[in-house]
Structure formats: C-alpha cells, structure tokens
Amino acid sequence: MNIKHFVNCKFHLFVRKIATSIDNFTEWTGKIVSWAVLLMVFLMGLIVLMRYFFEIGSIALQESLTYLHALVFLMGAAFTLKRKGHVSIDIFYQKFSPHTQAVIQVLGTLVFLMPVCIVILTLSWDYVISSWSIQEVSMEAEGLPYIYLLKTLLITMPACLLLQGLSEVIKNSLFLFDQIKSEAESGSDA
C-alpha cells in the first residue's frame, strides 16, 4: 500500500467517523423529542380534563404545551432530515440513479439547506441573546418564566440542521468518491 492510498484511507475513516458521530447525536436528540410528543399528549388530556370537568384553567400548562410543540417541530427537523422525511420531489428523484441522487443531495444541502440555516441562525442570534440578557418571562401573570429557553430553539434548530446537513454531505460525497474510485479500479483492471 502506497503512502497516498494510506492517507486517503485514514482521511476517509476520519470523515466517516465525523458523520457517524453527528448521526448518533441526531438520533439521540430525535429520541428525546419523541418522548416530548408523548408528554404533549398527556398534557393536552390533562388540560382538557381540568377545563371541562373541573372548570380549572392553567396558563402555565397551556404555555408548556406550546413549549413542547415548538421543541418537537424545531428540534425534530434534523432527525427528520437524517431519516429522509422532509418533502422532496419523489416523482422524479426516485427514478434517478443512486449517483444522481447523491449529487442532488450534496448540491441541495450546500445550495439551499445550509445557507437558509445560516440566515436563520444569523437573524435569530440577537433576538435570542436579548431574551437571555433580560431573562424574558411570560407576559401572563401565571405563565412560565422561561421564554428565553423557548427562543433558544431558534438557534439550536438551524445549528442541528447544519450539523446533520454536514453529515449528509459527507455521506453522499463518500458514496460518490467510492463509486468513482471503484470505476477507476475496474477500468484499470481491463
């Protein structure tokens, strides 16, 4: 084995390990978020039970439902990306070769997903920092005192999507690299 091949293999393994680590993190956050869905269902049932059977209302419980809803949708985005659950034009995409699909995934992530995440992150940053600096609370008298935690999701969502996007770019690029490498090796054997 020559030194160039050895360096390529080490780099290949290192980059794949980064993608695997990101995927593991996304899986972990996705599992936590899935428990939040169960908690949301329980809270909704509790709110309905309290309101319609006992005529008791709770602003804090209603706001906690809003917090959980935001958590599920914003933190579930990267998990959905990893599981390929986002909307795509499957009518055309499914008919493409795996090579073309990988190229589309890399270009789509680099041209659309990552720039949009960077814009969201940039535009939300001051808004979230401002909320943290004043320890923003609910405007309702009995509301939750953690609005700044809710607003933090505005920067964690694009950060997690950027990470998962990086993983997708790595995996698809490695697939393309392996495909090109195998074609070159099969061509040199002929």
Secondary structure, DSSP 8 states (H G I E B T S, - for coil): --HHHHHHHHHHHHHHHHHHHHHHHHHHHHHHHHHHHHHHHHHHHHHHHHHHHS----HHHHHHHHHHHHHHHHHHHHHHHHTT-S---HHHHTTS-HHHHHHHHHHHIIIIIHHHHHHHHHHHHHHHHHHHHTT---SSTTS-S-HHHHHHHHHHHHHHHHHHHHHHHHHHHHHHHHHHHHHHHHHHH-
